[in-house]
């Protein structure tokens, strides 16, 4: 019980990232064509217009790996009190959000970029909290 109380903020933020990235990855897998179609239109006036499927694949992999690292990180916090895997998950989550932010800025979707910034703030807080 002390592990939960001593790491409550970190665990809650990790759960936030697990839900965010694993759900997003699941959505990309289950509706690949719909996502690609929408994103091709979204990036039609950018240098990314011809490589949208590749970029979505990269984002999919980073989201799923980040979510899984966060999940394993929660397990490790509960089982050993160790936070290094959780830190790796938080860092990869931050990098993934930066990639998404970059894409939104290139597409000139400033509202979408603002939304990603809202996700980035607690993610960076988590990186800070998990650092030794």
Buried (B, 14 or more C-beta within 10 A) or exposed (E): EEEEEEBEEBBEBBEBBBEBBBEBBBBBEEEBEEBBEEBBEBBEEEEBBEEBEEBBBEBBEBBBBBBBBBBBBBEBBEEEEEBEBBBBBBBBBBEBBEBBBEBBEBBEBEEBBEBBEEBBEBBBBBBEBBEE
